[in-house]
Amino acid sequence: MDPVEQFRLERQENIARLGRDAGLQELGRSFIERTGEAKYSYNFTWMGRPIIQFPQDMVAMQELIWSVRPDLIIETGVAHGGSLVYYASLLELIGEGRVLGIDIDIRAHNRAAIEAHPMAHRIQLLQGSSIDQALVDQVRAIAAPARRVMVLLDSNHTDAHVAGELAAYAPLVTAGSYLVVFDTVIEQMPAGYFPDRPWGPGNNPMTAVRRFLASTDRFEIDRSVCDKLLVSVAPEGYLRCVK
């Protein structure tokens, strides 16, 4: 057997084995619970901008972006702009594509830093609610010429808001690309874990994703992603567009 193919198959088998290992999966959830209390995800930057993501999920995103090579990545939720810069830098390496960042409140200091960044030429910002129809129409117009579109949802994490985003942006995702819904892990955290937030178990991105998947045959969960990561804020949230 070709050694490259042999390695691919061995890796595939190993990932499947990790997915079946309930103890390791639980260890990963425990890690997220404990480190969430310590604001672990706030510790990292990319090219100088705070990214506020788990490094494990960012490695997964690199794999997906390199594989799909989208010419448009739409991300809801901007914060400090670190993930926008990260995705833009990957597109820079590929040599094409741009990132559209949407947020209801892009703070002036964050906007200034993003627009002054070396990757700014691949980034466009839109301010407004991601589920406001006028803004959705604007995004659809921007996406219309794109050949390969990837959508990442990471703004308000309530069930209702994510459901609205799924309805608005899932149709823009092209076959073979991905719709990634972050922070589905909220469903797996203890009750009361988010005392100052409107979301929690029973009201979060995972509950919205499960209902969405029951209503469509265009998307399926790529379980291999979370199976290999073990530590991810997006269990059941890496959705492959199959048609």
N, C-alpha and C positions, 0 to 999 in steps of 0.2 A: 504493500500500500504506500502511496505517496506520503512522505513524512508530514507534510503540511496538512493533508486531509486527516491523517491519523491523529495529529495534535488537536484538530478541530473536533473530531469525534470524541476524543478523551475529555476535552473541555466540556462538551455538550453533556456527556454522561455525568461528569462531576457536578455540573450545575443542577441537573435533575436530582442527583443524590442529595445535594444541599437542600433543595426544595422539599424533599421528603423527610428531612431531619427536623422533627418538631422541636427538639431540644435546642438546636442552633437557632432556629427561627425565633423561639421564645427568648433566647439570649439577646438576639438583635433587638427585639421589642423592649426588653429590659434596659438595654444600653440607651435607647432613644428616650425612654422615660426618665432615667437618671440624669442623662446629659442635658435633656430639655430644661430641667430645673436649674442647671448651671449655665444656661445660654451658650452651650457648646457651639452651635451653628453661627454665633456672632464672632467667632474667633478668626475668620478667614477672609482674605482679600484676593482679588484677581486683578493684576496690573494696576494695583493701587486703590481699587474701589472695594468697599465691603460687599461680600457676596451673600451672606446670611443663608447659606445652604450647607447641607452635609457634603463633604468632599466625595463620598461614595456616589451620591446622586449626580454630581457634576462629572465624574468619570463616565457614568452611564450615559449622560447627555452627550459627551464627546463621542462615544461609540455610535450613538444614533445619528448625530449630525454628520459624522464622517461617512456613515453608511448611506443615509438618505440624500445628503448634499442639497438641502433645501435652498431655494433662492429667496424664500421669505420665511422668517420665524416670527410669529406673533406671540408676545408674552404679556399677560395681564399681571400687574403688580410690578412696580419699578423700584420702590424704596431707594437705596443708595446707588442703584444701577450696576452693581457688580455682576449680576448674571447677564444683563444686557451686554456688558463689555466682554464677558467670557464668551458668549455665543458669537458676538461680532468678531472676536479674535480667531475663533475657529473658522468662520466664514472667510476671514482674511487669508488664512492658510490654504483654504480650498480655492480661493481666488474669485469667488462670486457670492452674491447674496447680501441680504440686509436684515436687520432686526427692527421690528416695530414694537415699542414699549408703551403700554397703556396703564394709566393710574389716575385715580380720582383726585389725587393731590400730589403733584410733583413739586416738592419743595424747592425753593429758589436755589439754595446752595447745592442741592443734588443735581438740578438741571444744569447749573453752571459747570459743575465738575464733569458731568457726562458730555456736555457739548464741547468742552475743552480737551477731551481725552483723545489720544491718537486713534482710537477706534471710532470716533464720532462720525466719520464719513459713512459708516455702515449702520448707523443707528438713527431711527426716527422716533420722536416722542409725541404721544397724543394724551392730553389731559381731559379727564371726564370719566364718568361711570362706565365701566366696560359693558354694562347691559343697557345703557341709554341708546335708544333706537337710532338717533342721529349719529352718534359715534359709531355704532355698529355698521351703519350704512357707509360711513367714511372708510372704515376698515375694509369692508367688502370691495369698495372701489379700488383701494390700494392693492388688495390681493388679486384682483381680477386678472392682471397680466401674468401673474406668477405661475410657473410650471409645477413647482414642488413646494407645498406649504406645510409647515409644522406649527402646531399651536400648543402653548404652554400656559396653564391656568394657575395663578398663584397670587390672587388678590384677596378679596373677602372670602372667608372659608365657611360661611353658612351654607346649608343645603340649598336654600332658595336662590342665593346669588350664584352659586356654582351651576345649578340647574339652568339658570338664565344664560350663563356663559356657554354652557354646553349647547344649548339651543341656538345661540347666536354664531358660534365659531366652529363647531364640529363640521358643518357643511363645507367649510373652507379647506379642511384638511384633505390632501390629495392621496389617492391610493398608493400604498407602500410607505407612506409617511406615518407620523405619530401625533397623537393628541395626549399630552402628559398633564395629569391633574395632580398637583403637589398637595401635600399635607392631608392625604387620605388617612394617614396614621392617627389622626385625631380620634377616629373611631375606636382605636385600640388602646387609647389612654384611659386612665381611671376617671370616674365621674368626679367633677370638681377640679380637674387638672388645669382648667383655663378659667379661673374665677372672674377675671376681668374682661372676658371675651364673650361674644354672643354665641359662639360655636362650642361644641363638645360632643361626647358620644350621643349618637342618635340625630345629630344636626351638624353635618360636616361634609366635606367633599366626597368621602367614600359613600355615604348614603345617596348622594346625588348621582355618583357614577354608577352605582348598582341599578338604580332606577333607569338611568339613561341606557345602559347596556341591554336592559330588558325590552327596550323599545326600538332597537336598531340592530341590523345585521351588518353594518358597515365597519364596526370596530370589535376587536377582541383584546382581552388582556394578554400582554406579553409577559407571562409569569416568569420567564427565564431571567428577566432583568432583576426583579427583586429577589429571586431565588439565589442568584449569584452575589448580589450585594449584601444580603443578610441585614444590613443596616440601611434603611431607606425611609424617607418621609412620605414616600408615594406607593405603598403597597396597593396592588390592584389599580394603580393609577397610570401605568405605562400602557397606553392603548394603541394598538397597531391598526391602521386603516387598511382594511382588506378589500375594499371595492369602492 
